[in-house]
């Protein structure tokens, strides 16, 4: 399993910047919905309440955030398991459990977001 660890760090690094960007946009747009005049002032008039609502409810942005969150979180969990768990059997069991749980919850979130 050590072979795949060299691929996880670039995946983790590559997903971190876009994830940070998308989450920042979602947070700003969420505050733009709650406090439109303050966010409009802070963004120099770029984000109005209407634009904030469109951004915050856009399916592509939300799905992108979920996919990047899954990739980033899964790669991070695999690195942690590889680093701290010593026995091969326990590593394999934990990787299987994390894969099942993350796939279930993220597919549930994606389905709920698509069907909304």
C-alpha positions in Angstrom: 0.0 0.0 0.0 3.0 2.3 0.3 3.1 2.8 -3.4 -0.1 4.8 -3.5 1.0 7.2 -0.8 3.3 9.2 -3.2 0.2 10.0 -5.3 -1.9 11.1 -2.3 0.1 14.1 -1.4 -0.2 15.8 -4.9 -3.9 15.0 -4.9 -4.2 16.5 -1.4 -2.3 19.6 -2.5 -4.1 20.0 -5.8 -7.5 19.8 -4.2 -6.8 22.2 -1.4 -6.6 25.5 -3.3 -9.8 25.0 -5.4 -11.6 23.7 -2.3 -10.6 26.8 -0.3 -11.7 29.0 -3.2 -15.1 27.4 -3.5 -15.8 27.2 0.2 -14.8 30.9 0.5 -17.3 31.8 -2.3 -20.0 29.7 -0.6 -19.4 31.3 2.7 -19.4 34.8 1.2 -22.6 34.1 -0.8 -24.2 32.7 2.3 -23.5 35.9 4.3 -24.6 37.8 1.2 -28.0 36.2 1.5 -28.2 37.0 5.2 -26.6 40.4 5.2 -26.8 41.7 1.6 -26.0 45.4 2.3 -22.8 44.6 4.3 -21.5 42.0 1.8 -22.3 44.5 -1.1 -20.2 47.1 0.7 -17.4 44.7 1.6 -17.1 43.4 -2.0 -17.3 46.8 -3.5 -20.7 46.3 -5.0 -19.7 43.1 -6.8 -22.0 40.8 -4.8 -25.6 41.8 -4.5 -28.2 39.8 -2.5 -29.6 38.4 -5.7 -26.2 37.3 -7.0 -25.3 35.8 -3.7 -28.5 33.7 -3.8 -27.7 32.5 -7.3 -24.2 31.6 -6.4 -25.1 29.9 -3.2 -27.8 27.7 -4.8 -25.9 26.9 -8.0 -25.8 23.2 -8.5 -22.4 23.1 -10.3 -20.7 25.1 -7.5 -22.3 22.9 -4.8 -21.4 19.7 -6.6 -17.9 20.9 -7.2 -17.5 21.7 -3.5 -18.8 18.2 -2.6 -16.5 16.4 -5.1 -13.5 18.4 -4.0 -14.3 17.8 -0.4 -14.6 14.1 -1.0 -11.3 13.9 -2.8 -9.4 16.1 -0.3 -10.9 14.3 2.7 -10.4 10.8 1.4 -6.8 11.4 0.5 -6.2 13.0 3.9 -7.7 10.0 5.7 -5.7 7.5 3.7 -2.5 9.4 4.5 -3.4 9.4 8.2 -4.2 5.7 8.2 -1.0 4.9 6.5 1.0 7.1 8.9 -0.5 6.0 12.2 -1.8 2.5 11.9 0.9 -0.2 12.1 -0.8 -3.5 11.3 -1.6 -4.4 7.7 -5.0 -6.0 8.6 -6.2 -3.0 10.6 -5.1 -0.6 7.8 -7.1 -2.5 5.3 -10.1 -2.7 7.5 -10.0 1.1 8.3 -9.5 1.9 4.6 -12.5 -0.2 3.7 -14.7 1.4 6.5 -13.6 4.9 5.5 -14.3 4.2 1.8 -17.8 2.8 2.5 -18.8 5.6 4.9 -17.5 8.4 2.8 -19.0 7.0 -0.4 -22.3 6.6 1.3 -22.5 10.0 2.8 -21.1 11.9 -0.2 -23.4 10.1 -2.6 -26.3 10.9 -0.3 -25.4 14.6 -0.2 -24.9 14.6 -4.0 -28.2 12.9 -4.6 -30.0 15.3 -2.2 -28.4 18.2 -4.0 -29.3 17.0 -7.4 -32.9 16.1 -6.5 -33.5 19.5 -4.8 
